[in-house]
């Protein structure tokens, strides 16, 4: 499906019925990344997948947009669907964007799951982003600058053949595609001045933060910062798990996410 | 409300509603009644809770002498047969998780999925001495409270639920902890845990297991669940920061989400 925003195509996809659940992708992801999760995630929800500006099948956007602009696009998208409120699951860049949406349009997000994300671009992450921008010069440079940090050390040890296959695949396809790398450059730059530290304390919807212990991109302490700042937020730490937790532990990720979004009441302890 | 006889002793159990059978195994001081606030949500997740007072717990008949923890597992085997079931999911917390491991080690075929919260693979010398302290404090309700309860909850929970804890103190020291029958049961239950050691059998427990660990668990510390995660063939581990041993009371909503999510989403998801 296509939603037109500022004269450009935004690609999205819906599946299932129930309370709307919007999935927000990590920077290199697209709606296709969620393919293995569509069946379980749409079992009890109206699942909405979207390629953000410069992602997947959505159009390329001019240089210079920021996280707030992606969030403004999402608000227009929700208007287009006629949805007043949605639950939001965001991972990495998508988690940061979920925070931006919840801060900019607090009434529109009724439940949040933030997987491996951060509330601001600290100096370390800014330089990491800059190294990725430099690395767009070659497929090998882009692979080695990004992917070894994205997957957890434990996963890389246990899934060495899969990682090797993935490297071959990525270096031969998207990482060798100037259009993809140009999109990555713009997406990466869009998060480089991101800082919601002063605003996330006003988020009031139920929030679950997933903090993988081997996340070398967003860093466990930045995950914890979010859970500490949002009143009543729940926090789960995932040992031996890296930044790409949804791929590293797909079944656990599904259990945690669907448990969180299916279950919506408060249990009074006796 | 139902009961069945195991080796001449009446065992109290309750089957709640319909769905995928889920055996819920209590921590040492708990009983079937402890789960009341959770039952509706667990049923909504598609499970049929089967609550049981283990030997020497709650409304089950008191034992006369000491017994090993493996006896609890035998009793559960008999209960599962009594109910005409060939396989159940199991949720166990603390002592209940340890009973679950004994049952799964002896009869892996009976177990579909397990969720084990704040559970250890064996009672080591340190944990045995914690148990000894509980038994020694048994004659004095206030001493028993002070020995057992503060280490079960996290400091954060004490701060958050100060009044609730105070009410609980008055309740427990005035009722259960002052009862000679309860204390005799607790002493036997505590001693039964001394025989707990499934370290040599973990490889045989091949069902999917979700392990829940609490960062501030001073009875069954996170290292113990990390050990289980390393030695069970098909286990996933999550850790709850700023949470104590009684994780399900401290984080009831999150806990219910974990339990129902893991039990209701059973499909395998392959890497692309």
Interface residues (C-beta under 8 A of the other chain):
Chain A: X33 X35 X36 X37 X39 X40 X43 X159 X162 X206 X208 X224 X227 X234 X235 X236 X237 X238 X239 X240 X247 X249 X250 X251 X252 X254 X255 X256 X257 X258 X259 X260 X262 X263 X265 X266 X267 X268 X269 X270
Chain B: X34 X36 X37 X38 X41 X44 X45 X161 X164 X208 X210 X215 X226 X229 X236 X237 X238 X239 X240 X241 X242 X249 X251 X252 X253 X254 X256 X257 X258 X259 X260 X261 X262 X264 X265 X267 X268 X269 X270 X271 X272
